[in-house]
Amino acid sequence: MRAATGTSLLVIAVNSLASLVTRGSTTTGLDWAVVAPFTGAAVLGAWDGKRLAARFTGAALRRTFAVALLVVAAAMAVDAVVQSAGRG
């Protein structure tokens, strides 16, 4: 699981860097007031996530992640239904 997670994170980092380099030359610049808070939150989330992952079993982490995904999916479904009802 560690190797899979590390490999996945490496692929995400390489794709993100490639996108930044490619798109960086096509824009007039990055809005650091927007980029910086997201970057800070990602770094702090990764750091805190590592600490929390060390305290829980793999099964507990999978269950928690599954519940979080279901909650987000339900919220998105409710939002889609509400928006659809508002249009028609």
mmCIF file as gemmi writes it, N, C-alpha and C atoms, coordinates in Angstrom:
data_model
loop_
_atom_site.group_PDB
_atom_site.id
_atom_site.type_symbol
_atom_site.label_atom_id
_atom_site.label_alt_id
_atom_site.label_comp_id
_atom_site.label_asym_id
_atom_site.label_entity_id
_atom_site.label_seq_id
_atom_site.pdbx_PDB_ins_code
_atom_site.Cartn_x
_atom_site.Cartn_y
_atom_site.Cartn_z
_atom_site.occupancy
_atom_site.B_iso_or_equiv
_atom_site.pdbx_formal_charge
_atom_site.auth_seq_id
_atom_site.auth_asym_id
_atom_site.pdbx_PDB_model_num
ATOM 1 N N . MET Axp A 1 ? 0.832 -1.193 0 1 0 ? 1 A 1
ATOM 2 C CA . MET Axp A 1 ? 0 0 0 1 0 ? 1 A 1
ATOM 3 C C . MET Axp A 1 ? 0.876 1.254 0 1 0 ? 1 A 1
ATOM 4 N N . ARG Axp A 2 ? 1.97 1.226 0.738 1 0 ? 2 A 1
ATOM 5 C CA . ARG Axp A 2 ? 2.858 2.401 0.745 1 0 ? 2 A 1
ATOM 6 C C . ARG Axp A 2 ? 3.432 2.682 -0.632 1 0 ? 2 A 1
ATOM 7 N N . ALA Axp A 3 ? 3.861 1.625 -1.32 1 0 ? 3 A 1
ATOM 8 C CA . ALA Axp A 3 ? 4.431 1.81 -2.657 1 0 ? 3 A 1
ATOM 9 C C . ALA Axp A 3 ? 3.384 2.367 -3.611 1 0 ? 3 A 1
ATOM 10 N N . ALA Axp A 4 ? 2.149 1.865 -3.522 1 0 ? 4 A 1
ATOM 11 C CA . ALA Axp A 4 ? 1.079 2.353 -4.395 1 0 ? 4 A 1
ATOM 12 C C . ALA Axp A 4 ? 0.768 3.819 -4.107 1 0 ? 4 A 1
ATOM 13 N N . THR Axp A 5 ? 0.705 4.169 -2.833 1 0 ? 5 A 1
ATOM 14 C CA . THR Axp A 5 ? 0.426 5.561 -2.461 1 0 ? 5 A 1
ATOM 15 C C . THR Axp A 5 ? 1.549 6.478 -2.915 1 0 ? 5 A 1
ATOM 16 N N . GLY Axp A 6 ? 2.777 6.053 -2.679 1 0 ? 6 A 1
ATOM 17 C CA . GLY Axp A 6 ? 3.921 6.868 -3.104 1 0 ? 6 A 1
ATOM 18 C C . GLY Axp A 6 ? 3.97 7.046 -4.602 1 0 ? 6 A 1
ATOM 19 N N . THR Axp A 7 ? 3.712 5.981 -5.33 1 0 ? 7 A 1
ATOM 20 C CA . THR Axp A 7 ? 3.707 6.049 -6.793 1 0 ? 7 A 1
ATOM 21 C C . THR Axp A 7 ? 2.598 6.979 -7.284 1 0 ? 7 A 1
ATOM 22 N N . SER Axp A 8 ? 1.425 6.863 -6.683 1 0 ? 8 A 1
ATOM 23 C CA . SER Axp A 8 ? 0.305 7.718 -7.061 1 0 ? 8 A 1
ATOM 24 C C . SER Axp A 8 ? 0.632 9.191 -6.822 1 0 ? 8 A 1
ATOM 25 N N . LEU Axp A 9 ? 1.204 9.477 -5.668 1 0 ? 9 A 1
ATOM 26 C CA . LEU Axp A 9 ? 1.565 10.868 -5.357 1 0 ? 9 A 1
ATOM 27 C C . LEU Axp A 9 ? 2.64 11.389 -6.302 1 0 ? 9 A 1
ATOM 28 N N . LEU Axp A 10 ? 3.579 10.534 -6.676 1 0 ? 10 A 1
ATOM 29 C CA . LEU Axp A 10 ? 4.614 10.945 -7.625 1 0 ? 10 A 1
ATOM 30 C C . LEU Axp A 10 ? 3.999 11.284 -8.98 1 0 ? 10 A 1
ATOM 31 N N . VAL Axp A 11 ? 3.078 10.454 -9.456 1 0 ? 11 A 1
ATOM 32 C CA . VAL Axp A 11 ? 2.416 10.707 -10.74 1 0 ? 11 A 1
ATOM 33 C C . VAL Axp A 11 ? 1.631 12.021 -10.675 1 0 ? 11 A 1
ATOM 34 N N . ILE Axp A 12 ? 0.923 12.249 -9.577 1 0 ? 12 A 1
ATOM 35 C CA . ILE Axp A 12 ? 0.163 13.496 -9.42 1 0 ? 12 A 1
ATOM 36 C C . ILE Axp A 12 ? 1.1 14.693 -9.428 1 0 ? 12 A 1
ATOM 37 N N . ALA Axp A 13 ? 2.223 14.597 -8.717 1 0 ? 13 A 1
ATOM 38 C CA . ALA Axp A 13 ? 3.175 15.704 -8.661 1 0 ? 13 A 1
ATOM 39 C C . ALA Axp A 13 ? 3.774 15.994 -10.03 1 0 ? 13 A 1
ATOM 40 N N . VAL Axp A 14 ? 4.149 14.961 -10.771 1 0 ? 14 A 1
ATOM 41 C CA . VAL Axp A 14 ? 4.731 15.156 -12.103 1 0 ? 14 A 1
ATOM 42 C C . VAL Axp A 14 ? 3.699 15.774 -13.047 1 0 ? 14 A 1
ATOM 43 N N . ASN Axp A 15 ? 2.464 15.277 -13.022 1 0 ? 15 A 1
ATOM 44 C CA . ASN Axp A 15 ? 1.412 15.852 -13.872 1 0 ? 15 A 1
ATOM 45 C C . ASN Axp A 15 ? 1.149 17.309 -13.515 1 0 ? 15 A 1
ATOM 46 N N . SER Axp A 16 ? 1.118 17.614 -12.238 1 0 ? 16 A 1
ATOM 47 C CA . SER Axp A 16 ? 0.88 18.992 -11.797 1 0 ? 16 A 1
ATOM 48 C C . SER Axp A 16 ? 2.006 19.909 -12.237 1 0 ? 16 A 1
ATOM 49 N N . LEU Axp A 17 ? 3.233 19.445 -12.086 1 0 ? 17 A 1
ATOM 50 C CA . LEU Axp A 17 ? 4.383 20.256 -12.496 1 0 ? 17 A 1
ATOM 51 C C . LEU Axp A 17 ? 4.376 20.473 -14.006 1 0 ? 17 A 1
ATOM 52 N N . ALA Axp A 18 ? 4.089 19.428 -14.766 1 0 ? 18 A 1
ATOM 53 C CA . ALA Axp A 18 ? 4.035 19.566 -16.223 1 0 ? 18 A 1
ATOM 54 C C . ALA Axp A 18 ? 2.951 20.548 -16.644 1 0 ? 18 A 1
ATOM 55 N N . SER Axp A 19 ? 1.807 20.481 -15.992 1 0 ? 19 A 1
ATOM 56 C CA . SER Axp A 19 ? 0.72 21.408 -16.3 1 0 ? 19 A 1
ATOM 57 C C . SER Axp A 19 ? 1.1 22.834 -15.946 1 0 ? 19 A 1
ATOM 58 N N . LEU Axp A 20 ? 1.742 23.01 -14.801 1 0 ? 20 A 1
ATOM 59 C CA . LEU Axp A 20 ? 2.16 24.355 -14.381 1 0 ? 20 A 1
ATOM 60 C C . LEU Axp A 20 ? 3.158 24.945 -15.362 1 0 ? 20 A 1
ATOM 61 N N . VAL Axp A 21 ? 4.121 24.141 -15.785 1 0 ? 21 A 1
ATOM 62 C CA . VAL Axp A 21 ? 5.131 24.623 -16.731 1 0 ? 21 A 1
ATOM 63 C C . VAL Axp A 21 ? 4.484 24.959 -18.071 1 0 ? 21 A 1
ATOM 64 N N . THR Axp A 22 ? 3.599 24.088 -18.541 1 0 ? 22 A 1
ATOM 65 C CA . THR Axp A 22 ? 2.944 24.301 -19.833 1 0 ? 22 A 1
ATOM 66 C C . THR Axp A 22 ? 2.028 25.516 -19.805 1 0 ? 22 A 1
ATOM 67 N N . ARG Axp A 23 ? 1.208 25.6 -18.801 1 0 ? 23 A 1
ATOM 68 C CA . ARG Axp A 23 ? 0.255 26.705 -18.733 1 0 ? 23 A 1
ATOM 69 C C . ARG Axp A 23 ? 0.882 27.997 -18.23 1 0 ? 23 A 1
ATOM 70 N N . GLY Axp A 24 ? 1.957 27.88 -17.504 1 0 ? 24 A 1
ATOM 71 C CA . GLY Axp A 24 ? 2.614 29.072 -16.965 1 0 ? 24 A 1
ATOM 72 C C . GLY Axp A 24 ? 3.088 30.023 -18.036 1 0 ? 24 A 1
ATOM 73 N N . SER Axp A 25 ? 3.48 29.475 -19.176 1 0 ? 25 A 1
ATOM 74 C CA . SER Axp A 25 ? 3.969 30.336 -20.25 1 0 ? 25 A 1
ATOM 75 C C . SER Axp A 25 ? 2.835 30.931 -21.071 1 0 ? 25 A 1
ATOM 76 N N . THR Axp A 26 ? 1.611 30.447 -20.909 1 0 ? 26 A 1
ATOM 77 C CA . THR Axp A 26 ? 0.492 30.952 -21.711 1 0 ? 26 A 1
ATOM 78 C C . THR Axp A 26 ? -0.342 31.987 -20.978 1 0 ? 26 A 1
ATOM 79 N N . THR Axp A 27 ? -0.052 32.217 -19.718 1 0 ? 27 A 1
ATOM 80 C CA . THR Axp A 27 ? -0.821 33.197 -18.954 1 0 ? 27 A 1
ATOM 81 C C . THR Axp A 27 ? 0.053 34.386 -18.618 1 0 ? 27 A 1
ATOM 82 N N . THR Axp A 28 ? -0.575 35.426 -18.161 1 0 ? 28 A 1
ATOM 83 C CA . THR Axp A 28 ? 0.189 36.624 -17.797 1 0 ? 28 A 1
ATOM 84 C C . THR Axp A 28 ? 0.812 36.49 -16.422 1 0 ? 28 A 1
ATOM 85 N N . GLY Axp A 29 ? 0.454 35.493 -15.682 1 0 ? 29 A 1
ATOM 86 C CA . GLY Axp A 29 ? 1.024 35.273 -14.362 1 0 ? 29 A 1
ATOM 87 C C . GLY Axp A 29 ? 0.033 34.564 -13.467 1 0 ? 29 A 1
ATOM 88 N N . LEU Axp A 30 ? 0.54 34.076 -12.373 1 0 ? 30 A 1
ATOM 89 C CA . LEU Axp A 30 ? -0.314 33.39 -11.417 1 0 ? 30 A 1
ATOM 90 C C . LEU Axp A 30 ? -0.797 34.375 -10.362 1 0 ? 30 A 1
ATOM 91 N N . ASP Axp A 31 ? -2.016 34.206 -9.933 1 0 ? 31 A 1
ATOM 92 C CA . ASP Axp A 31 ? -2.566 35.023 -8.859 1 0 ? 31 A 1
ATOM 93 C C . ASP Axp A 31 ? -2.188 34.36 -7.545 1 0 ? 31 A 1
ATOM 94 N N . TRP Axp A 32 ? -1.068 34.791 -6.985 1 0 ? 32 A 1
ATOM 95 C CA . TRP Axp A 32 ? -0.535 34.149 -5.784 1 0 ? 32 A 1
ATOM 96 C C . TRP Axp A 32 ? -1.446 34.316 -4.58 1 0 ? 32 A 1
ATOM 97 N N . ALA Axp A 33 ? -2.314 35.292 -4.591 1 0 ? 33 A 1
ATOM 98 C CA . ALA Axp A 33 ? -3.281 35.446 -3.501 1 0 ? 33 A 1
ATOM 99 C C . ALA Axp A 33 ? -4.27 34.285 -3.496 1 0 ? 33 A 1
ATOM 100 N N . VAL Axp A 34 ? -4.457 33.65 -4.641 1 0 ? 34 A 1
ATOM 101 C CA . VAL Axp A 34 ? -5.337 32.475 -4.741 1 0 ? 34 A 1
ATOM 102 C C . VAL Axp A 34 ? -4.521 31.192 -4.577 1 0 ? 34 A 1
ATOM 103 N N . VAL Axp A 35 ? -3.346 31.146 -5.2 1 0 ? 35 A 1
ATOM 104 C CA . VAL Axp A 35 ? -2.522 29.937 -5.193 1 0 ? 35 A 1
ATOM 105 C C . VAL Axp A 35 ? -1.97 29.637 -3.801 1 0 ? 35 A 1
ATOM 106 N N . ALA Axp A 36 ? -1.486 30.632 -3.109 1 0 ? 36 A 1
ATOM 107 C CA . ALA Axp A 36 ? -0.806 30.425 -1.822 1 0 ? 36 A 1
ATOM 108 C C . ALA Axp A 36 ? -1.683 29.748 -0.761 1 0 ? 36 A 1
ATOM 109 N N . PRO Axp A 37 ? -2.935 30.186 -0.547 1 0 ? 37 A 1
ATOM 110 C CA . PRO Axp A 37 ? -3.744 29.496 0.467 1 0 ? 37 A 1
ATOM 111 C C . PRO Axp A 37 ? -4.003 28.021 0.13 1 0 ? 37 A 1
ATOM 112 N N . PHE Axp A 38 ? -4.24 27.713 -1.156 1 0 ? 38 A 1
ATOM 113 C CA . PHE Axp A 38 ? -4.451 26.325 -1.545 1 0 ? 38 A 1
ATOM 114 C C . PHE Axp A 38 ? -3.185 25.499 -1.337 1 0 ? 38 A 1
ATOM 115 N N . THR Axp A 39 ? -2.043 26.079 -1.672 1 0 ? 39 A 1
ATOM 116 C CA . THR Axp A 39 ? -0.778 25.374 -1.477 1 0 ? 39 A 1
ATOM 117 C C . THR Axp A 39 ? -0.53 25.131 0.005 1 0 ? 39 A 1
ATOM 118 N N . GLY Axp A 40 ? -0.75 26.155 0.82 1 0 ? 40 A 1
ATOM 119 C CA . GLY Axp A 40 ? -0.572 26.004 2.267 1 0 ? 40 A 1
ATOM 120 C C . GLY Axp A 40 ? -1.5 24.953 2.854 1 0 ? 40 A 1
ATOM 121 N N . ALA Axp A 41 ? -2.753 24.967 2.414 1 0 ? 41 A 1
ATOM 122 C CA . ALA Axp A 41 ? -3.712 23.977 2.908 1 0 ? 41 A 1
ATOM 123 C C . ALA Axp A 41 ? -3.313 22.568 2.487 1 0 ? 41 A 1
ATOM 124 N N . ALA Axp A 42 ? -2.794 22.415 1.268 1 0 ? 42 A 1
ATOM 125 C CA . ALA Axp A 42 ? -2.369 21.091 0.795 1 0 ? 42 A 1
ATOM 126 C C . ALA Axp A 42 ? -1.186 20.575 1.601 1 0 ? 42 A 1
ATOM 127 N N . VAL Axp A 43 ? -0.229 21.448 1.875 1 0 ? 43 A 1
ATOM 128 C CA . VAL Axp A 43 ? 0.946 21.036 2.644 1 0 ? 43 A 1
ATOM 129 C C . VAL Axp A 43 ? 0.544 20.667 4.07 1 0 ? 43 A 1
ATOM 130 N N . LEU Axp A 44 ? -0.252 21.512 4.704 1 0 ? 44 A 1
ATOM 131 C CA . LEU Axp A 44 ? -0.696 21.205 6.066 1 0 ? 44 A 1
ATOM 132 C C . LEU Axp A 44 ? -1.57 19.957 6.108 1 0 ? 44 A 1
ATOM 133 N N . GLY Axp A 45 ? -2.426 19.774 5.104 1 0 ? 45 A 1
ATOM 134 C CA . GLY Axp A 45 ? -3.262 18.585 5.052 1 0 ? 45 A 1
ATOM 135 C C . GLY Axp A 45 ? -2.44 17.317 4.896 1 0 ? 45 A 1
ATOM 136 N N . ALA Axp A 46 ? -1.404 17.371 4.064 1 0 ? 46 A 1
ATOM 137 C CA . ALA Axp A 46 ? -0.535 16.206 3.894 1 0 ? 46 A 1
ATOM 138 C C . ALA Axp A 46 ? 0.206 15.889 5.188 1 0 ? 46 A 1
ATOM 139 N N . TRP Axp A 47 ? 0.689 16.912 5.844 1 0 ? 47 A 1
ATOM 140 C CA . TRP Axp A 47 ? 1.426 16.724 7.099 1 0 ? 47 A 1
ATOM 141 C C . TRP Axp A 47 ? 0.512 16.142 8.179 1 0 ? 47 A 1
ATOM 142 N N . ASP Axp A 48 ? -0.66 16.748 8.338 1 0 ? 48 A 1
ATOM 143 C CA . ASP Axp A 48 ? -1.605 16.242 9.339 1 0 ? 48 A 1
ATOM 144 C C . ASP Axp A 48 ? -2.117 14.854 8.966 1 0 ? 48 A 1
ATOM 145 N N . GLY Axp A 49 ? -2.326 14.619 7.67 1 0 ? 49 A 1
ATOM 146 C CA . GLY Axp A 49 ? -2.783 13.316 7.218 1 0 ? 49 A 1
ATOM 147 C C . GLY Axp A 49 ? -1.778 12.221 7.539 1 0 ? 49 A 1
ATOM 148 N N . LYS Axp A 50 ? -0.514 12.525 7.385 1 0 ? 50 A 1
ATOM 149 C CA . LYS Axp A 50 ? 0.524 11.546 7.712 1 0 ? 50 A 1
ATOM 150 C C . LYS Axp A 50 ? 0.5 11.22 9.204 1 0 ? 50 A 1
ATOM 151 N N . ARG Axp A 51 ? 0.361 12.238 10.022 1 0 ? 51 A 1
ATOM 152 C CA . ARG Axp A 51 ? 0.31 12.009 11.475 1 0 ? 51 A 1
ATOM 153 C C . ARG Axp A 51 ? -0.926 11.203 11.857 1 0 ? 51 A 1
ATOM 154 N N . LEU Axp A 52 ? -2.075 11.526 11.278 1 0 ? 52 A 1
ATOM 155 C CA . LEU Axp A 52 ? -3.295 10.795 11.598 1 0 ? 52 A 1
ATOM 156 C C . LEU Axp A 52 ? -3.243 9.355 11.091 1 0 ? 52 A 1
ATOM 157 N N . ALA Axp A 53 ? -2.667 9.156 9.903 1 0 ? 53 A 1
ATOM 158 C CA . ALA Axp A 53 ? -2.587 7.81 9.332 1 0 ? 53 A 1
ATOM 159 C C . ALA Axp A 53 ? -1.752 6.885 10.21 1 0 ? 53 A 1
ATOM 160 N N . ALA Axp A 54 ? -0.78 7.44 10.897 1 0 ? 54 A 1
ATOM 161 C CA . ALA Axp A 54 ? 0.06 6.62 11.775 1 0 ? 54 A 1
ATOM 162 C C . ALA Axp A 54 ? -0.7 6.168 13.018 1 0 ? 54 A 1
ATOM 163 N N . ARG Axp A 55 ? -1.776 6.832 13.362 1 0 ? 55 A 1
ATOM 164 C CA . ARG Axp A 55 ? -2.537 6.519 14.583 1 0 ? 55 A 1
ATOM 165 C C . ARG Axp A 55 ? -3.675 5.533 14.366 1 0 ? 55 A 1
ATOM 166 N N . PHE Axp A 56 ? -4.084 5.316 13.125 1 0 ? 56 A 1
ATOM 167 C CA . PHE Axp A 56 ? -5.249 4.487 12.849 1 0 ? 56 A 1
ATOM 168 C C . PHE Axp A 56 ? -4.861 3.279 11.994 1 0 ? 56 A 1
ATOM 169 N N . THR Axp A 57 ? -5.681 2.261 12.062 1 0 ? 57 A 1
ATOM 170 C CA . THR Axp A 57 ? -5.451 1.084 11.222 1 0 ? 57 A 1
ATOM 171 C C . THR Axp A 57 ? -5.863 1.39 9.787 1 0 ? 57 A 1
ATOM 172 N N . GLY Axp A 58 ? -5.384 0.57 8.879 1 0 ? 58 A 1
ATOM 173 C CA . GLY Axp A 58 ? -5.754 0.739 7.477 1 0 ? 58 A 1
ATOM 174 C C . GLY Axp A 58 ? -7.242 0.598 7.258 1 0 ? 58 A 1
ATOM 175 N N . ALA Axp A 59 ? -7.858 -0.345 7.968 1 0 ? 59 A 1
ATOM 176 C CA . ALA Axp A 59 ? -9.302 -0.551 7.821 1 0 ? 59 A 1
ATOM 177 C C . ALA Axp A 59 ? -10.084 0.669 8.286 1 0 ? 59 A 1
ATOM 178 N N . ALA Axp A 60 ? -9.673 1.254 9.39 1 0 ? 60 A 1
ATOM 179 C CA . ALA Axp A 60 ? -10.367 2.448 9.895 1 0 ? 60 A 1
ATOM 180 C C . ALA Axp A 60 ? -10.217 3.615 8.926 1 0 ? 60 A 1
ATOM 181 N N . LEU Axp A 61 ? -9.037 3.759 8.34 1 0 ? 61 A 1
ATOM 182 C CA . LEU Axp A 61 ? -8.827 4.831 7.367 1 0 ? 61 A 1
ATOM 183 C C . LEU Axp A 61 ? -9.679 4.616 6.116 1 0 ? 61 A 1
ATOM 184 N N . ARG Axp A 62 ? -9.762 3.376 5.641 1 0 ? 62 A 1
ATOM 185 C CA . ARG Axp A 62 ? -10.587 3.082 4.461 1 0 ? 62 A 1
ATOM 186 C C . ARG Axp A 62 ? -12.055 3.366 4.741 1 0 ? 62 A 1
ATOM 187 N N . ARG Axp A 63 ? -12.537 2.956 5.913 1 0 ? 63 A 1
ATOM 188 C CA . ARG Axp A 63 ? -13.944 3.218 6.262 1 0 ? 63 A 1
ATOM 189 C C . ARG Axp A 63 ? -14.216 4.712 6.347 1 0 ? 63 A 1
ATOM 190 N N . THR Axp A 64 ? -13.317 5.439 6.983 1 0 ? 64 A 1
ATOM 191 C CA . THR Axp A 64 ? -13.49 6.894 7.113 1 0 ? 64 A 1
ATOM 192 C C . THR Axp A 64 ? -13.501 7.556 5.74 1 0 ? 64 A 1
ATOM 193 N N . PHE Axp A 65 ? -12.591 7.142 4.869 1 0 ? 65 A 1
ATOM 194 C CA . PHE Axp A 65 ? -12.538 7.703 3.523 1 0 ? 65 A 1
ATOM 195 C C . PHE Axp A 65 ? -13.805 7.369 2.747 1 0 ? 65 A 1
ATOM 196 N N . ALA Axp A 66 ? -14.294 6.14 2.891 1 0 ? 66 A 1
ATOM 197 C CA . ALA Axp A 66 ? -15.527 5.731 2.204 1 0 ? 66 A 1
ATOM 198 C C . ALA Axp A 66 ? -16.707 6.568 2.684 1 0 ? 66 A 1
ATOM 199 N N . VAL Axp A 67 ? -16.8 6.798 3.973 1 0 ? 67 A 1
ATOM 200 C CA . VAL Axp A 67 ? -17.888 7.624 4.51 1 0 ? 67 A 1
ATOM 201 C C . VAL Axp A 67 ? -17.776 9.051 3.974 1 0 ? 67 A 1
ATOM 202 N N . ALA Axp A 68 ? -16.561 9.59 3.952 1 0 ? 68 A 1
ATOM 203 C CA . ALA Axp A 68 ? -16.366 10.95 3.431 1 0 ? 68 A 1
ATOM 204 C C . ALA Axp A 68 ? -16.796 11.028 1.966 1 0 ? 68 A 1
ATOM 205 N N . LEU Axp A 69 ? -16.441 10.019 1.165 1 0 ? 69 A 1
ATOM 206 C CA . LEU Axp A 69 ? -16.848 10.01 -0.242 1 0 ? 69 A 1
ATOM 207 C C . LEU Axp A 69 ? -18.363 9.946 -0.389 1 0 ? 69 A 1
ATOM 208 N N . LEU Axp A 70 ? -19.007 9.114 0.427 1 0 ? 70 A 1
ATOM 209 C CA . LEU Axp A 70 ? -20.466 9.018 0.365 1 0 ? 70 A 1
ATOM 210 C C . LEU Axp A 70 ? -21.135 10.332 0.762 1 0 ? 70 A 1
ATOM 211 N N . VAL Axp A 71 ? -20.608 11.003 1.772 1 0 ? 71 A 1
ATOM 212 C CA . VAL Axp A 71 ? -21.168 12.289 2.197 1 0 ? 71 A 1
ATOM 213 C C . VAL Axp A 71 ? -21.028 13.323 1.079 1 0 ? 71 A 1
ATOM 214 N N . VAL Axp A 72 ? -19.849 13.378 0.463 1 0 ? 72 A 1
ATOM 215 C CA . VAL Axp A 72 ? -19.635 14.328 -0.637 1 0 ? 72 A 1
ATOM 216 C C . VAL Axp A 72 ? -20.549 13.993 -1.815 1 0 ? 72 A 1
ATOM 217 N N . ALA Axp A 73 ? -20.663 12.717 -2.155 1 0 ? 73 A 1
ATOM 218 C CA . ALA Axp A 73 ? -21.545 12.307 -3.264 1 0 ? 73 A 1
ATOM 219 C C . ALA Axp A 73 ? -22.99 12.68 -2.975 1 0 ? 73 A 1
ATOM 220 N N . ALA Axp A 74 ? -23.44 12.456 -1.744 1 0 ? 74 A 1
ATOM 221 C CA . ALA Axp A 74 ? -24.811 12.811 -1.38 1 0 ? 74 A 1
ATOM 222 C C . ALA Axp A 74 ? -25.021 14.32 -1.474 1 0 ? 74 A 1
ATOM 223 N N . ALA Axp A 75 ? -24.056 15.093 -0.999 1 0 ? 75 A 1
ATOM 224 C CA . ALA Axp A 75 ? -24.172 16.553 -1.075 1 0 ? 75 A 1
ATOM 225 C C . ALA Axp A 75 ? -24.221 17.024 -2.523 1 0 ? 75 A 1
ATOM 226 N N . MET Axp A 76 ? -23.422 16.412 -3.382 1 0 ? 76 A 1
ATOM 227 C CA . MET Axp A 76 ? -23.43 16.782 -4.799 1 0 ? 76 A 1
ATOM 228 C C . MET Axp A 76 ? -24.752 16.404 -5.447 1 0 ? 76 A 1
ATOM 229 N N . ALA Axp A 77 ? -25.295 15.254 -5.074 1 0 ? 77 A 1
ATOM 230 C CA . ALA Axp A 77 ? -26.587 14.835 -5.635 1 0 ? 77 A 1
ATOM 231 C C . ALA Axp A 77 ? -27.696 15.778 -5.198 1 0 ? 77 A 1
ATOM 232 N N . VAL Axp A 78 ? -27.715 16.148 -3.941 1 0 ? 78 A 1
ATOM 233 C CA . VAL Axp A 78 ? -28.724 17.082 -3.438 1 0 ? 78 A 1
ATOM 234 C C . VAL Axp A 78 ? -28.595 18.422 -4.153 1 0 ? 78 A 1
ATOM 235 N N . ASP Axp A 79 ? -27.364 18.889 -4.304 1 0 ? 79 A 1
ATOM 236 C CA . ASP Axp A 79 ? -27.133 20.171 -4.995 1 0 ? 79 A 1
ATOM 237 C C . ASP Axp A 79 ? -27.625 20.103 -6.436 1 0 ? 79 A 1
ATOM 238 N N . ALA Axp A 80 ? -27.349 18.997 -7.134 1 0 ? 80 A 1
ATOM 239 C CA . ALA Axp A 80 ? -27.802 18.853 -8.515 1 0 ? 80 A 1
ATOM 240 C C . ALA Axp A 80 ? -29.323 18.843 -8.604 1 0 ? 80 A 1
ATOM 241 N N . VAL Axp A 81 ? -29.979 18.165 -7.674 1 0 ? 81 A 1
ATOM 242 C CA . VAL Axp A 81 ? -31.442 18.118 -7.685 1 0 ? 81 A 1
ATOM 243 C C . VAL Axp A 81 ? -32.023 19.501 -7.399 1 0 ? 81 A 1
ATOM 244 N N . VAL Axp A 82 ? -31.454 20.203 -6.445 1 0 ? 82 A 1
ATOM 245 C CA . VAL Axp A 82 ? -31.944 21.543 -6.097 1 0 ? 82 A 1
ATOM 246 C C . VAL Axp A 82 ? -31.745 22.492 -7.277 1 0 ? 82 A 1
ATOM 247 N N . GLN Axp A 83 ? -30.589 22.432 -7.921 1 0 ? 83 A 1
ATOM 248 C CA . GLN Axp A 83 ? -30.345 23.304 -9.074 1 0 ? 83 A 1
ATOM 249 C C . GLN Axp A 83 ? -31.268 22.957 -10.226 1 0 ? 83 A 1
ATOM 250 N N . SER Axp A 84 ? -31.5 21.676 -10.436 1 0 ? 84 A 1
ATOM 251 C CA . SER Axp A 84 ? -32.388 21.239 -11.503 1 0 ? 84 A 1
ATOM 252 C C . SER Axp A 84 ? -33.823 21.694 -11.234 1 0 ? 84 A 1
ATOM 253 N N . ALA Axp A 85 ? -34.26 21.605 -10.004 1 0 ? 85 A 1
ATOM 254 C CA . ALA Axp A 85 ? -35.61 22.043 -9.649 1 0 ? 85 A 1
ATOM 255 C C . ALA Axp A 85 ? -35.75 23.562 -9.795 1 0 ? 85 A 1
ATOM 256 N N . GLY Axp A 86 ? -34.674 24.288 -9.543 1 0 ? 86 A 1
ATOM 257 C CA . GLY Axp A 86 ? -34.721 25.736 -9.654 1 0 ? 86 A 1
ATOM 258 C C . GLY Axp A 86 ? -34.803 26.215 -11.087 1 0 ? 86 A 1
ATOM 259 N N . ARG Axp A 87 ? -34.329 25.428 -12.022 1 0 ? 87 A 1
ATOM 260 C CA . ARG Axp A 87 ? -34.36 25.8 -13.441 1 0 ? 87 A 1
ATOM 261 C C . ARG Axp A 87 ? -35.699 25.541 -14.097 1 0 ? 87 A 1
ATOM 262 N N . GLY Axp A 88 ? -36.373 24.528 -13.617 1 0 ? 88 A 1
ATOM 263 C CA . GLY Axp A 88 ? -37.544 24.117 -14.384 1 0 ? 88 A 1
ATOM 264 C C . GLY Axp A 88 ? -38.771 24.279 -13.623 1 0 ? 88 A 1
